[in-house]
Amino acid sequence: MHEEQLLEHISLNPKVMVGKPVIQGTRLTVEHVLGLLARGATVPGILQEYEGLEEEDIQACLLFAARALEGTSFMPLMGEPA
C-alpha cells in the first residue's frame, strides 16, 4: 500500500477527540496506538483488543508519526541530571 493511501486511514477533525489524529471511523488516537506499541504491545495484540482495526491502521499511525517528525530538530540534553 502506498504511503498516501495509508495516511487516508488517519483523520483529523476538531469535533473528534479534540482534533487529535485518530484512526478513521474510530475515536482511537494515533497517540494511544503509539503508546501501546512503546509499552510493548504487539500488532496482533492490538488487533485482537480493538475489533475492527486492521494492520494498515497501525502502519498508518507509525507513518503519521514519522511524517510529523520530519524536519524537526532536536537538541542534545546538556550534561547529566543532578
For each residue, the residues with C-beta under 8 A, 3 or more apart:
1: 5 6 56 59
2: 5 6
3: 6 7 63
4: 7 8
5: 1 2 8
6: 1 2 3 9 56 59 60 63
7: 3 4 10 60 63 64 67
8: 4 5 24 60
9: 6 23 24 56 57 60
10: 7 21 22 23 24 30 60 61 64
11: 16 21 22 23 24 25
12: 19 20 21 22
13: 16 19 22
14: 18 19
15:
16: 11 13 19 22 27
17: 20 22 27 29
18: 14
19: 12 13 14 16
20: 12 17 29 30 31
21: 10 11 12 29 30 31 64
22: 10 11 12 13 16 17 26 27 28 29 30
23: 9 10 11 26 28 29 30 33 53 57 60 61
24: 8 9 10 11 57
25: 11
26: 22 23 50 52 53
27: 16 17 22
28: 22 23 32 33 50 53
29: 17 20 21 22 23 32 33
30: 10 20 21 22 23 33 34 61 64 65
31: 20 21 34 35
32: 28 29 35 36
33: 23 28 29 30 36 37 46 57 58 61
34: 30 31 37 38 61 62 65
35: 31 32 38 39
36: 32 33 39 41 46
37: 33 34 40 41 43 46 58 62
38: 34 35
39: 35 36
40: 37
41: 36 37 45 46
42: 45 46
43: 37 46 47 55 58
44: 47 48
45: 41 42 48 49
46: 33 36 37 41 42 43 49 50 53 58
47: 43 44 50 53 54 55 58
48: 44 45
49: 45 46
50: 26 28 46 47 53
51:
52: 26
53: 23 26 28 46 47 50 57 58
54: 47 57 58
55: 43 47 58 59
56: 1 6 9 59 60
57: 9 23 24 33 53 54 60 61
58: 33 37 43 46 47 53 54 55 61 62
59: 1 6 55 56 62 63
60: 6 7 8 9 10 23 56 57 63 64
61: 10 23 30 33 34 57 58 64 65
62: 34 37 58 59 65 66
63: 3 6 7 59 60 66 67
64: 7 10 21 30 60 61 67 68
65: 30 34 61 62 68 69
66: 62 63 69 70
67: 7 63 64 70
68: 64 65 72
69: 65 66 72
70: 66 67
71:
72: 68 69
73:
74:
75:
76:
77:
78:
79:
80:
81:
82:
